[in-house]
Amino acid sequence: MTTLPDNTEKKLGLVIDLDTCVGCHACVISCKGWNTENYGAPLSDQDPYGAAPSGTFLNRVHSYEVQPLATSAKVQPPAQLFHFPKSCLHCEDAPCVTVCPTGASYKRVEDGIVLVNENDCIGCGLCAWACPYGAREKDEAEGVMKKCTLCVDRIYNENLEEVDRIPTCVRTCPAGARHFGDFADPDSHVSRLTAERGGMDLMPEMGTKPVNKYLPPRPKDALPEIDVLAPYLAPVDEAPGGFLGWLDKTLEKL
C-alpha cells in the first residue's frame, strides 16, 4: 500500500464555476481525445454504436434540475438547471492512494497530482470503491484503473506554447468555467477566485480534503415580467397615410 506525503510543494488543481458552466461537454470530448492519444493506455469504448454503449471517461458532466424554495414573492419559482462537471479532485487525504494494494496509486510530492502507475495496476477496483466521488473508472480493454491526470503530460510540456500548458479541459471550455492553478499560492488565480466567490469542497464531510473547488451559482436577478410581444401588438400608426390610408378609407365604404 502507498502512503501519502505529509505535504506537497504545490497543490495543483481546478476551480469549476457552476454559475458559468453551460453543460456543452466540450471538456469531456477534449479530455477523451487528449488522453486517448497521449498519456498511458488509450481510453477504450465498448460497443460504441450498439444498443448498450459504454466507455472510459476521465471527466463527466451531470445535469440536475433544482426546484428553488418558495418565497412570499414567488410562491412557485421556476426550476433551474445546473451542470455539474466531475473528475478526480486530487485530494490531500486521498483514500484511493492508501487503499491500493500494489502502490500503483500515488500522490506526487512536487505538485500534489494523484496518478496511477498503469504498469503496477492490477485493475482490482479497490481505489474506485474507496473514492467517494466516483472519479475512477476501469478501462475494460486494458484492465487498469483510469482517472484525471490534470494533463500532467501537457502542463510541463515545453514543446507546447505556454498558453497551451494547462489541462485540455480548461483550454477548451468555451464559457471559461474551468480554471487551473496552484492552491498553495494564496495569490494565484484559483486561490483568489475561491476566496472571492466562496469556493466549496465537494462533500467535505468525507474528510478527503479535495484540492479542486466549486464556485456556487450566483443569485439570479429578479427582473419584472415583460410581455415580449407587446411592441409587435401595438399599432404602428394611429392614422395611417399613403397606400394604407387610401386602403383603409376604401374598405370603410364597403
Secondary structure, 3 states (H helix, E strand, C coil): CCCCCCCCCCCEEEEEECCCCCCCCHHHHHHHHHHHHCCCCCCCEECCCCCCCEECCCCEEEEEEECCCCCCCCCCCCCEEEEEEECCCCCCCCHHHHCCCCCCEEECCCCCCEEECCCCCCCCCHHHHHCCCCCCEEECCCCEEECCCCCHHHHCCCCCCHHHCCCHHHHHCCCCCEEEEECCCCCCHHHHHHHHHCCECCCHHHCCCCCCEEECCCCCCCCCCCCCCHHHHCCCCCCCCHHHHHHHHHHHCC
